[in-house]
Amino acid sequence: MKFHKTLVERLFNKNYQLIDGTDEIFELDLALWEYKVLSKKELIDRSAYFKIVDGIETMHYKICNLQNLEEVHKKSSFRTKNFFLNGKYSTGYATHGLFPYRGKFHPQLIRALLNILEIKQGQTVLDPMAGSSTLAVEANLLGIDAISIDISPFCELIGQVKTFALDLDIKTLEKIGANSNKLLEKLKKDIVPQYFINNKDDKKKRYYEIVLLAYLDTVGFSERSESSVEKLFSRVLERYIATIKYFQIARQKVGLKIGNSEILQGNILDLPIKDSSVDIIITSPPYSFAIDYLKNDKPQLEYLGANIDKLHQEMIGLQGRGVEDKLDIYFNKMNQALAEMKRVAKNESPIIIIIGTNDIQTKGVRLEKKIIELSRQHGLKFELNLKKPILGLQNTMKEESILFFTNQK
Ligand SMILES: C[S@@+](CC[C@H](N)C(=O)[O-])C[C@H]1O[C@@H](n2cnc3c(N)ncnc32)[C@H](O)[C@@H]1O
């Protein structure tokens, strides 16, 4: 028998190695794309899927290893600890693990997309349905500026925390977080204490937002685990502070320059952004009515004093009765959303939409097909549908589509 070379060996030079766990076809596809468009230096500095480039460890690999996740999760449950350790290079690095937002992007995938789209410093990326601001965090890690918009004020808070925590003074945070009992007493009062929301210009507010997010995370965690908020809060806050601390240590060691983010609450149907001002859009809308983001985050939204009825009217995917009516309203809103994305993106700029279909719920209507059709009507040039399997949800949704378009004005 002739010696058999694995696919990875055939795709890349033998002095290159991929990060452990890079084994899905779409990941190999993106790794090959990174390999083709990035210079050797760029592969070392910013690639998503490489561990070794010409004998040198990449920045992504180094930072993930420097984050000391064992220490961060020393008090976490076996399940949580395993989840983060298994996702060390893919979902759990930097500040991505601070809140487990449902339906969030795979951060490593976003990093690869920014790379293959050849994003440059000085350019701006936008996610107009940003959820937990995964795109903003990834862009900022590459030194790129980002705008994140979501209809939910809770998402605004998550985005503020995840991006601010990339570059802060850890001593100030540790000082504020030192007295978790006192903080908890204030947070348990029905309305958010003044210093958690006021003083727009006060930099301290950002530090308190981290505590607030840890509290709101604890509220959800407590419901799921049937353990009390009192018992869990200090542990969650400790984990938040440790995550941020070890990321700060890692990024300072390797000298990472962090980009800026603008995190806003707003509606994709009426974006507070100038015409032709954005270089790249990457977004993922609700997959019709597969996840009810309002119901999911209701305790947190109520705590923050959000107008639930208004959100119910404005959140895409929540209106209508019966499948047909719901899909009608959904596509109508998505059609307007596409027009807004086209308006704010520069001519010839890439627009990427990640979407999956739950066939059973939609009675066979494929969301990605309809989005491609609507985009064509807006004159967006459809380039590619890269398919990504969804692990763990095989019965309801088997894959997502990463749809690549080019804006044409
Ligand atoms: C699939 S999630 C996005 C997750 C995100 N990619 C991440 O990494 O966390 C879809 C998001 O769309 C938001 N959304 C729904 N309707 C919206 C609207 N009219 N304008 C802006 N955002 C909206 C939801 O609040 C939800 O956070």
The ligand as a Tripos MOL2 file, in Angstrom:
@<TRIPOS>MOLECULE
LIG
   27    29     1     0     0
SMALL
NO_CHARGES

@<TRIPOS>ATOM
      1 C1        -29.3950   35.0470   15.9310 C.3       1 LIG1
      2 S1        -29.4060   36.3630   17.0840 S.3       1 LIG1
      3 C2        -27.8680   37.1350   16.8230 C.3       1 LIG1
      4 C3        -26.7600   36.5010   17.6200 C.3       1 LIG1
      5 C4        -25.4100   37.1420   17.3790 C.3       1 LIG1
      6 N1        -24.9060   36.8290   16.0650 N.3       1 LIG1
      7 C5        -24.3830   36.7530   18.4350 C.2       1 LIG1
      8 O1        -23.2800   36.3530   18.0900 O.co2     1 LIG1
      9 O2        -24.7090   36.8270   19.6330 O.co2     1 LIG1
     10 C6        -30.5600   37.4910   16.3760 C.3       1 LIG1
     11 C7        -30.7010   38.8230   17.0960 C.3       1 LIG1
     12 O3        -31.5610   39.6610   16.3190 O.3       1 LIG1
     13 C8        -32.1140   40.6020   17.2260 C.3       1 LIG1
     14 N2        -33.2390   41.3050   16.5870 N.ar      1 LIG1
     15 C9        -34.4990   40.8710   16.3650 C.ar      1 LIG1
     16 N3        -35.2380   41.8120   15.7770 N.ar      1 LIG1
     17 C10       -34.4340   42.8880   15.5920 C.ar      1 LIG1
     18 C11       -34.6250   44.1770   15.0180 C.ar      1 LIG1
     19 N4        -35.8130   44.5660   14.5340 N.pl3     1 LIG1
     20 N5        -33.5600   45.0180   14.9790 N.ar      1 LIG1
     21 C12       -32.3550   44.6550   15.4950 C.ar      1 LIG1
     22 N6        -32.1380   43.4520   16.0700 N.ar      1 LIG1
     23 C13       -33.1460   42.5700   16.1100 C.ar      1 LIG1
     24 C14       -32.4860   39.7440   18.4170 C.3       1 LIG1
     25 O4        -32.6550   40.5250   19.5830 O.3       1 LIG1
     26 C15       -31.2950   38.7660   18.4870 C.3       1 LIG1
     27 O5        -30.3610   39.2100   19.4260 O.3       1 LIG1
@<TRIPOS>BOND
     1     1     2 1
     2     2     3 1
     3     2    10 1
     4     3     4 1
     5     4     5 1
     6     5     6 1
     7     5     7 1
     8     7     8 2
     9     7     9 1
    10    10    11 1
    11    11    12 1
    12    11    26 1
    13    12    13 1
    14    13    14 1
    15    13    24 1
    16    14    15 ar
    17    14    23 ar
    18    15    16 ar
    19    16    17 ar
    20    17    18 ar
    21    17    23 ar
    22    18    19 1
    23    18    20 ar
    24    20    21 ar
    25    21    22 ar
    26    22    23 ar
    27    24    25 1
    28    24    26 1
    29    26    27 1
@<TRIPOS>SUBSTRUCTURE
     1 LIG1         1 GROUP 0 **** ****
